Amino acid sequence: MIEIAIQAQQNGTLKPFSREDAEALKNFKPNQILRAKISGVRKQRSVPQNRMLHACLRCVADNTTDTHWNSIEKAKIQLKHALHFYKATVVLPDGSIHFELDSFAFDNLSQMDANKVCDRSWPILADKLGVKVEELLENSERHYS
């Protein structure tokens, strides 16, 4: 098995990305059927942004008397509910509704989606403490990063 970089062409064909990739393909016979798993290259998630989100969650947890937000895990759960960040919504036979929370994990979100989550999270977290977003971010960076 070999691993190479390829590019999708406008006509739907695949082309080796570099000379080295083209050379690696010479290990196979012309017109040989190959099995491939293909995934696109995504922009890497921002570690500093992820740290800031968790610092803000810690800041809220440490500075609230609300028992639903007073730990990092509780704050994360409440934030996900506020964002409607659900993987699934299930209606049980008794009519009650169960929301399965989605994950902020690196494997789960692209950088673009993570940007959206953070942009929507800052005002919610700042409002929970009754401060401006800039104040929350500065305080979180200073004390929790």
C-alpha positions as CSV (number, residue, x, y, z in Angstrom):
1,M,0.0,0.0,0.0
2,I,1.2,3.5,-0.8
3,E,0.0,6.9,0.2
4,I,0.1,9.8,-2.3
5,A,-1.4,13.2,-2.7
6,I,-3.8,13.7,-5.6
7,Q,-5.8,16.5,-7.0
8,A,-9.4,16.3,-8.3
9,Q,-9.6,17.8,-11.8
10,Q,-12.7,19.6,-13.2
11,N,-13.5,16.7,-15.5
12,G,-13.7,14.3,-12.5
13,T,-10.4,12.6,-13.0
14,L,-7.7,12.4,-10.3
15,K,-4.1,13.6,-11.0
16,P,-0.9,13.0,-8.9
17,F,0.0,16.2,-7.0
18,S,3.7,16.0,-7.4
19,R,6.4,14.2,-9.4
20,E,7.1,12.0,-6.4
21,D,3.4,11.0,-6.3
22,A,3.4,10.2,-10.0
23,E,6.6,8.1,-9.5
24,A,4.9,6.2,-6.7
25,L,2.0,5.3,-9.0
26,K,4.4,3.6,-11.4
27,N,4.4,0.7,-8.9
28,F,1.1,-0.3,-10.4
29,K,0.3,-1.7,-13.9
30,P,-1.4,0.5,-16.4
31,N,-5.2,0.2,-16.1
32,Q,-4.9,-1.8,-12.9
33,I,-7.9,-1.4,-10.6
34,L,-6.8,0.3,-7.4
35,R,-8.7,0.6,-4.1
36,A,-8.5,4.1,-2.5
37,K,-9.7,5.9,0.6
38,I,-9.8,9.6,-0.2
39,S,-10.1,12.6,2.1
40,G,-9.5,16.3,1.6
41,V,-6.9,18.2,3.3
42,R,-8.5,20.6,5.9
43,K,-7.1,23.6,7.5
44,Q,-5.8,22.6,10.9
45,R,-7.7,23.6,14.0
46,S,-6.3,26.5,16.0
47,V,-4.9,25.3,19.3
48,P,-4.8,28.8,20.8
49,Q,-8.5,29.3,19.9
50,N,-9.4,26.0,21.5
51,R,-7.4,27.0,24.6
52,M,-9.2,30.3,24.7
53,L,-12.6,28.6,24.6
54,H,-11.7,26.4,27.5
55,A,-10.2,29.3,29.4
56,C,-13.4,31.2,29.0
57,L,-15.4,28.2,30.2
58,R,-13.1,28.0,33.2
59,C,-13.6,31.7,33.8
60,V,-17.3,31.4,33.8
61,A,-17.3,28.3,36.0
62,D,-15.0,30.0,38.6
63,N,-17.0,33.2,38.7
64,T,-20.6,32.2,38.8
65,T,-22.9,31.1,41.6
66,D,-25.2,29.4,39.2
67,T,-25.0,25.7,40.0
68,H,-25.7,24.8,36.4
69,W,-22.6,26.6,35.2
70,N,-20.2,26.2,38.2
71,S,-17.8,23.6,36.7
72,I,-16.1,23.5,33.3
73,E,-18.1,20.4,32.3
74,K,-21.4,22.0,33.3
75,A,-20.5,25.2,31.6
76,K,-19.7,23.3,28.4
77,I,-23.0,21.5,28.5
78,Q,-25.0,24.7,29.1
79,L,-23.1,26.4,26.3
80,K,-23.9,23.6,23.9
81,H,-27.5,23.9,24.8
82,A,-27.5,27.6,24.3
83,L,-25.8,27.1,20.9
84,H,-28.3,24.3,20.0
85,F,-25.2,22.3,19.3
86,Y,-26.9,18.9,18.9
87,K,-25.9,15.8,17.1
88,A,-29.4,14.4,17.3
89,T,-32.8,15.2,18.8
90,V,-34.8,12.1,19.9
91,V,-38.5,12.1,20.8
92,L,-39.1,9.2,23.3
93,P,-42.3,7.2,23.3
94,D,-43.5,9.1,26.4
95,G,-43.3,12.3,24.4
96,S,-40.2,13.7,26.2
97,I,-37.4,15.1,24.1
98,H,-33.8,14.1,24.5
99,F,-31.0,16.2,22.9
100,E,-27.7,14.4,22.1
101,L,-25.0,17.0,22.4
102,D,-22.4,17.2,19.7
103,S,-18.6,17.5,20.4
104,F,-16.2,20.5,20.1
105,A,-13.4,17.9,19.5
106,F,-10.8,18.6,16.9
107,D,-11.9,15.7,14.8
108,N,-15.5,16.8,14.9
109,L,-15.2,20.5,13.7
110,S,-13.4,22.1,10.8
111,Q,-11.6,25.3,11.6
112,M,-14.4,27.3,9.8
113,D,-17.0,25.6,12.0
114,A,-14.9,26.2,15.1
115,N,-14.7,29.9,14.3
116,K,-18.5,30.0,14.1
117,V,-18.8,28.2,17.4
118,C,-16.4,30.5,19.2
119,D,-17.9,33.7,17.6
120,R,-21.3,32.6,18.9
121,S,-19.9,31.4,22.3
122,W,-18.2,34.6,23.4
123,P,-21.3,36.7,23.9
124,I,-23.1,33.9,25.7
125,L,-20.3,33.3,28.1
126,A,-19.7,37.1,28.6
127,D,-23.4,37.6,29.3
128,K,-23.4,34.8,31.9
129,L,-20.9,36.9,33.9
130,G,-22.5,40.3,33.0
131,V,-19.3,41.6,31.2
132,K,-18.4,42.6,27.7
133,V,-16.9,40.1,25.4
134,E,-13.6,42.0,25.3
135,E,-13.4,41.8,29.1
136,L,-14.1,38.1,29.2
137,L,-11.4,37.4,26.6
138,E,-8.8,39.6,28.3
139,N,-9.6,38.1,31.8
140,S,-9.6,34.6,30.5
141,E,-6.3,35.0,28.7
142,R,-4.7,36.7,31.7
143,H,-5.8,34.3,34.4
144,Y,-6.7,31.0,32.7
145,S,-4.5,30.5,29.6
